[in-house]
Amino acid sequence: MQPLRTWGKHMILDAAGCSPKMIGSHTVVTSFAKTLVKRIEMVPFGEPQVVMFGSGNKKGYTLVQLIETSNICAHFVEENNSMYLDVFSCKNFDPAVVKETVYEFFDAQKFNIKVLVRQAPVERLC
């Protein structure tokens, strides 16, 4: 994969129709983070943090995985079986691999995906 000529890439993935069993499993969410890091060829900084947050219709696991080139964050909503994922890195990655990994782990049925180019209005550093 070619290096980026901007500061970074930011993928925003919203998924609906996820398996309640999978998004409600600490073990599955942790395994997802570790697998995704490997598949998009990033270097993890520490272990993924997976914590149950929220109440009512906001309750679900939140995932934070620091990577050497930025971070991966997600929130999994138990009430409606949805997930909200952000992958941000100044190292290039393939968004299709991210989507495939989400589908494999959570059996998501519908996706909204946006990929943004991140670049502050300064001299480019990467």
Secondary structure, DSSP 8 states (H G I E B T S, - for coil): ----SSSEEEEEEEEES--HHHHT-HHHHHHHHHHHHHHTT--B-S--EEEEE--GGG-EEEEEEEETTEEEEEEEETTTTEEEEEEEESS---HHHHHHHHHHHH---EEEEEEEEE--SS----
